[in-house]
Every structure is written in C-alpha cells, then in structure tokens.
Amino acid sequence: TLPIADGSSGQVLTTNGSGAFSFADKGTILQIQQTHLTTTSSQSLSASTLAEISGLSVSITPKLSTSDMLVFVRWNGEPSVVQNYNMVFGIRRDSTDIGNPSASGSRAIGHAIISQGYYSNDSSSTPDSCYFSFLDTGRSSGTSQITYKATVKSQVAQTMYNQRTANDLDTDHYERLTSNIVVMEVAA
C-alpha cells in the first residue's frame, strides 16, 4: 500500500514489512549541539581513575524518541607528566560510559589514546591532542535531555592542562588551542 500524501524533501520510502509503505526521515540530521571551549583550565587526575574532562560536555534534547546520536570529541591540551602515552579517552552518556570494548583484566578501555605533539618526552611546552567519534545507537528511547561528556583515564596521578600547554608561557612557541564536543541527532 502506497502512502496517500507526498513526503517531505529528503525523506525516504520505507516499509513496515507487511506491504504498507510510508515516508521517513532516516539518516537525516535533526539537530546539532556543540560545546566549544576557548578558555584554559586544569584539573587533577588520580592514578587509574576515570574522570570527566572539565567543561567538555554537551546536552541535547532529542526531537524523536528513536533517533541515534553521533558524538564527536576533540581535545587539546597537555598532561603534566611524560607518561602521556598512558592516557585513554572515552564518552559518557549521562552516568553511563558508552562504546568501550569489553573489559579484560586490568587493561584500560576507551575510544582513543592521546596523539603526542612531540617526538620526545615533553610535559611543559608542546600540546597533545585526541580526536574520536561514536554513533550512539544504544540509548533508551524517549525525548528526555541527554548529556554527553568526554572522559579520560591516566595511569599515573597528574595535572591535565586543557586548551593550553603546561607552562603556558607568553611566547610564540607555547600554543593555546580549543577543544569541543559535538552531538548530531540522526533520525534512525
């Protein structure tokens, strides 16, 4: 059975599996929310403890109860220790960590590791970065507000400097950068 009315621009024709067709918004971006951090901050990280990255979160209220959320995270900053290679980044939906691999023993789990900004040990003047994304298809249906947060876990206790180098000197080779988290609601 074909639909009586025309669909809207960008909609696709779908079936219910029993011969009835209808128009739907599958794959359409319904809205985009972003938090873009331009100011510097620092935070203390405890050894082997998952922490939310200061300010790197965004809230979104779904337009559809069944939509998926596409999350992009971009962090720039510098750890205060040279063991920056032992940091794992992830995503938290409200209070639930999402998209991680299965836990296995004492291994740290997450979405991405830090990209070092210098080829040698440097914990004072060269920023590092991390970029990752995840399509959240496992959220509960509904239209209640959701908050997505970027997380980090460090093997050692340290101070993490966000959007800046650790020393943050006022010279042309000590950078200040931005970080952001973007969530796109995608019609499922």
C-alpha positions as CSV (number, residue, x, y, z in Angstrom):
1,T,0.0,0.0,0.0
2,L,1.5,3.3,-1.1
3,P,1.2,6.5,1.1
4,I,-1.6,8.9,0.1
5,A,0.3,12.1,0.8
6,D,3.7,13.2,-0.5
7,G,6.7,13.0,1.8
8,S,9.0,16.0,2.6
9,S,12.3,16.8,0.9
10,G,15.0,14.4,2.0
11,Q,12.6,11.7,3.3
12,V,12.9,8.0,2.1
13,L,10.2,5.5,1.4
14,T,10.1,2.7,4.0
15,T,8.0,-0.5,4.5
16,N,6.6,-2.0,7.7
17,G,7.3,-5.5,6.3
18,S,3.6,-6.2,5.7
19,G,3.2,-4.3,2.5
20,A,2.4,-0.8,3.8
21,F,4.8,2.0,2.7
22,S,5.4,5.3,4.4
23,F,7.8,8.3,4.3
24,A,10.5,8.6,7.0
25,D,13.5,10.8,7.9
26,K,16.0,8.0,8.2
27,G,19.6,9.3,8.2
28,T,18.5,13.0,8.4
29,I,20.4,15.2,10.8
30,L,17.6,16.6,13.0
31,Q,19.8,18.9,15.1
32,I,23.4,19.7,16.2
33,Q,24.5,20.8,19.6
34,Q,28.1,21.8,20.4
35,T,30.3,23.0,23.3
36,H,33.4,24.8,22.1
37,L,36.0,25.6,24.8
38,T,38.2,28.6,24.1
39,T,39.3,29.3,27.7
40,T,42.0,27.4,29.5
41,S,41.6,25.1,32.5
42,S,43.4,22.5,34.5
43,Q,42.3,19.5,36.6
44,S,43.9,16.9,38.8
45,L,43.7,13.3,37.7
46,S,44.1,10.4,40.2
47,A,46.0,7.4,39.0
48,S,43.9,4.8,37.1
49,T,40.7,6.7,37.8
50,L,38.2,7.7,35.1
51,A,37.4,11.4,35.2
52,E,35.2,13.7,33.1
53,I,37.2,16.4,31.2
54,S,36.5,19.8,32.6
55,G,33.8,21.6,30.6
56,L,33.9,19.1,27.7
57,S,30.2,18.1,27.8
58,V,27.1,19.0,25.8
59,S,23.4,18.4,26.4
60,I,20.8,17.6,23.8
61,T,17.0,17.0,23.9
62,P,16.1,14.5,21.2
63,K,13.4,15.6,18.8
64,L,12.5,11.9,18.1
65,S,12.3,9.1,20.6
66,T,14.1,6.6,18.4
67,S,16.9,8.7,16.9
68,D,20.6,7.9,17.3
69,M,23.3,10.4,18.4
70,L,26.5,10.9,16.6
71,V,29.2,12.2,19.0
72,F,32.5,13.9,18.0
73,V,35.1,14.8,20.6
74,R,38.2,16.9,20.0
75,W,40.5,17.6,23.0
76,N,43.7,19.7,23.0
77,G,46.0,20.3,26.0
78,E,49.0,18.9,27.8
79,P,49.5,16.5,30.6
80,S,51.9,17.4,33.4
81,V,53.8,14.1,33.1
82,V,55.8,12.5,30.3
83,Q,53.7,9.3,30.6
84,N,51.0,10.9,28.4
85,Y,51.0,7.8,26.2
86,N,49.3,6.0,29.1
87,M,46.0,8.0,28.8
88,V,42.7,6.7,27.4
89,F,39.8,8.9,26.4
90,G,36.1,8.0,26.2
91,I,32.5,9.1,26.1
92,R,29.9,9.1,28.9
93,R,26.2,9.4,28.3
94,D,24.7,10.9,31.5
95,S,26.3,8.4,34.0
96,T,27.0,5.5,31.6
97,D,30.3,5.0,29.8
98,I,29.5,4.0,26.2
99,G,31.1,2.4,23.2
100,N,34.0,0.8,25.0
101,P,35.5,-2.6,24.2
102,S,34.8,-5.4,26.7
103,A,36.8,-5.1,29.9
104,S,39.6,-7.6,30.1
105,G,41.7,-7.8,33.2
106,S,43.5,-4.6,34.3
107,R,43.6,-3.1,30.8
108,A,42.4,0.5,30.4
109,I,39.5,0.7,28.0
110,G,38.1,3.6,25.9
111,H,37.8,5.1,22.4
112,A,41.2,6.6,21.8
113,I,44.7,7.4,23.1
114,I,46.5,10.7,23.1
115,S,48.3,11.9,20.0
116,Q,51.7,13.1,21.1
117,G,52.7,16.6,19.9
118,Y,56.4,16.0,20.1
119,Y,58.7,13.1,19.3
120,S,60.4,13.1,22.7
121,N,59.5,13.5,26.4
122,D,57.9,16.9,26.8
123,S,55.5,17.8,29.6
124,S,55.7,21.5,29.6
125,S,55.6,23.2,26.2
126,T,54.1,21.1,23.4
127,P,50.4,20.4,23.4
128,D,48.9,17.0,22.6
129,S,45.6,16.1,21.1
130,C,42.9,13.5,20.9
131,Y,40.0,13.2,18.4
132,F,37.4,10.4,18.2
133,S,33.7,9.8,17.4
134,F,31.0,7.4,18.2
135,L,27.4,6.7,16.9
136,D,25.3,6.1,20.0
137,T,22.6,3.6,18.9
138,G,22.0,2.1,22.3
139,R,20.3,4.9,24.2
140,S,16.9,4.4,25.8
141,S,14.0,5.6,23.6
142,G,12.4,8.9,24.6
143,T,12.8,12.6,24.4
144,S,14.4,13.5,27.7
145,Q,17.6,15.6,27.8
146,I,20.8,13.7,27.5
147,T,24.3,14.9,28.5
148,Y,27.4,13.6,26.7
149,K,30.8,14.0,28.4
150,A,34.3,13.4,27.4
151,T,36.3,11.3,29.8
152,V,40.0,10.5,30.4
153,K,41.9,7.9,32.5
154,S,45.6,8.3,33.3
155,Q,47.8,5.5,34.5
156,V,49.6,8.0,36.9
157,A,48.4,10.9,39.0
158,Q,48.9,14.2,37.3
159,T,47.5,17.6,36.3
160,M,45.9,17.8,32.9
161,Y,46.0,21.2,31.3
162,N,43.1,21.8,28.8
163,Q,43.4,24.2,25.8
164,R,47.0,25.1,26.8
165,T,50.5,23.9,27.4
166,A,51.6,23.1,31.0
167,N,54.0,26.1,31.3
168,D,51.7,28.4,29.2
169,L,54.4,31.0,28.7
170,D,53.6,34.1,26.7
171,T,55.8,33.3,23.7
172,D,55.1,32.3,20.1
173,H,56.0,28.6,20.6
174,Y,53.7,27.9,23.6
175,E,50.3,27.3,22.0
176,R,46.8,27.8,23.2
177,L,44.2,25.7,21.3
178,T,40.5,24.9,21.5
179,S,38.5,21.7,22.4
180,N,35.0,20.8,21.5
181,I,32.3,18.1,21.7
182,V,29.6,18.0,19.0
183,V,26.4,15.8,19.1
184,M,24.3,15.3,16.0
185,E,20.8,13.8,16.3
186,V,20.3,11.4,13.4
187,A,16.8,10.0,12.5
188,A,17.0,6.2,12.8
